[in-house]
Amino acid sequence: MLTIRRHNERGQAFHGWLNSYHTFSFADYYNPKFNGFSALRVINDDRVAPGAGFANHDHEDMEILSYVLGGSLEHKDSMGHDTVIKPGEVQVMSAGRGITHSEYNHSDTDGLRFLQIWIKPNKRGLAPDYKKYAIPEAGRRGCWCLIADQFGLNGVAKIHQDARVYATQLHAGDSVEYKLAADRRAWLHLARGEASLNGHMLYEGDGVAIHTESKIKLDSSTGAEALLFDLP
């Protein structure tokens, strides 16, 4: 069963310097039907003006992934990290028992667009951690590239949850399939472009809750970029 969450049904927050679309309940936006999905708690599609960003703030007991779609994201945190994340890279922060960080558009002239993703950890009070990972375009072209899981082996980001996060980039005419175990569910987020999922047309920003489907097929006639969350 596929339940489609259309892009124009999402919550939106506009603060001048920030235009953010919320797939799930977040901050002042609340939707009891979309208050997270399994361990997936937040997918925010954030567009940040040049030179602007999120000032220093706290997080705890959350696995936070930032996936850059355009521009460059500057991250600083209380553990001493000072990095810049660009398209083809993802940063993963385990907030654990507490961490403070800021996120800014690194450019004074160009816009920034990134996905802010929160996943609930399977344990509370863990030691905070932070890492940045590269996701080569060749590794996600026409296939599901694993970017995060609970093991964190072979260049894959480690998260403290029995979840697997994949990314794919489809050129026109590409397709990709995924087999889902009977005891699992999944969420697909179409980050860019247009694509068809098991015959259902999707557009940029659409999300899909996936239940009791043994196999899904995503294909695009124009090109697309998507994330897939395999969840308990």
N, C-alpha and C positions, 0 to 999 in steps of 0.2 A: 504494500500500500504506500502510495506517495501522497504527502500533504504539502501543497505548494504555498509558500509564503511570498507573495508578490512584493517587488521592490517598492511600489507606491503605497503599500499598506504599512510600511515600517514607521517607527517613530522618527521624529526629526528634531534636532536642536540646532538653532542658528544663533551664533553669538558674535557675528561680524567677522572675527578672525577665524572662527571654526564653524564648519557646516558638517554635522554628523548625523548619520542615519543609523538607527538602532533596530537590529533584527529582533532582539529580545528586550524586555523591560530593563531600563537603565536610567539612573538619576531621576529626573522629573517625569519621565515617560514610563507608564505602567500599563501592561496588557496582560491580564490573568491567563489568557490563552497562549501567550508566548513569553513565559517567565523562565526561559532556559529550556534545554532539551537534554535529558540525561545529565551527564557531567558538564556539558557545554553550557556556559552561563551568559556569555556576552559575545556578540559580533557587532562591532561598531565600524562603520565605513566613514573614516574621518578625513576631511579635507581642511588643511591648515594653511592660512595665509603666510606669505613670506615673512620670516623673522619672528613669527608668533609661535605659541605653543602652550603646553601644560606646565605651569610652575611646579615647584617642588611639592610633592604630596605623598601620602603614606598608602601602603597596601599591606595586607597580611593574609595568609592562608588562601592564596590563589596562584594558579599557574597562568602567566600572562605572556602571550605571543604577539609580536608586532610584525606584520607582513607588509612590506612596502610595495606599493603599486606604481608610484611615481614620485620623483623628487628625492630628498634625502632627510632622514630623521636623526636628530642628535639626541643621544641618551646620556644622562649623568645620574649616578646613584650614590647612596651612602656607603657603598662598599668600595668606592674609588674608581668605578668604571666611567670612562668618558669616550664614547664611540659614536660613529656615524653609520647608519644602516641605509642601504640603497636597494633599488629593485634587484631581485635575485638573491637577497639576503633576508634572514629572519632573526629576530632577537627573542630569546626566551628567558623570562625572569620568574624564578620561583620565589614568591614573596615570603613564604614560610611564616616565621614568627614575627616578621616585620622588616620592611625596607622602605626607604624614602628615595624617590627619583623624580626627575623632570624629563619632559620630552618636547623638543622644539623643532620647528622647521629649520634646517641647517642653512638654508639659502635666504638671502635678503631680497631676491628677485623672482624666484620660481615657487610655485605652489607645491604642496606636499599632499599626497594621498596615501593612506595606509589603513590596514585592517587591524583593529585592536581586538584581540580574542582572549577571553577568560575561560579557563577550565578549572573546575573545582578539584582540589587535590584529594587523594584518598587518605591522607593523614594531616592532622593539624600540628602546628608548632614546629615544623621542620626548619632546618638551617636555611637561610636565604641564599640564593645563587643566581648567577647571571652569565649568559654566554651568547655569542653571535655566531651564526652559521651561514655558509654560502649554499645556495641552491642552484647549481649549474643549469642553464637553460636546456642543454642537451639531455640532462637527466630527467626533465619533466615534459619534454616534447612528445606528445602522443602516448604518454604512460602516466600512471600514478606514482609519483615520486614521494617516498616516505620522508617527511621532514621532522617528525617528532613522535616519540613513543615512550613507554615506561622503562626501556632498557638503555637507550642513548648510545648505541654502538655504531661504529663505522661512519662517523660524521653526522649521525642523526641526533637531533636535540632530545634531551631527556626531560620528561615531565612526570610528575608524581601522580599518575592516574593510569588505569588500564584503558588507555585510549590511543588511537593511532591517527595522526594527521598527515594527509597527503595533499600534494599540489600537482596540477597538470596544466600544460599550456598546449592548446590545440590550434593548429593552423587550419585554413580552409580545407575541408574534406577529411580531417582527422577524426578518429573516434577512439574511445578508451572504455574498457569494461572493468567491472569490479565485482567479485563474489563476496557476498556477505554471509557470515555464519548464522545459523538459525537462532542462536541466543544473543545476537548483536543487533543494534540499530545504528542508523547513520544519519548524518546531516550533510547536505551538499550546499555550498554557497558559490553562486556564479559571480565571480569578482569582476569579470569584464567580458564583453561581447554577447553573443547569442549562441544557444546550443539547445539540443533536444535530449531529454533524459527519458529513456524508455518510451519515446514517442510523444512526450509532453514538452512543448516549446517553453524555453526559459530565456529570460532577458537579464541584462546586467543588474545585479543587486538582488535577484530572486534567491530564495532559499527553499530547500526541500527536506522535510522530515521523511525518513525512509524506514518503514516497518515491514517485516515479513516478505521481503524481496530477496530471493536467493542470488540474483544477479542484476546489476544495473549497467546500462550502456549510455554513455554520453557522447554525442557526436555534434559536430558543428560544420556548417557550410560556409561560414564567414570568418571563423576564428574566435577563440574564447580562452579564458583563464578561470580555473575553479579550484576550490579547496574541498576536500572530503574528510569528514570526521567519523571514524569508526569507533562506536561508543558502547559501553556496557549496558 
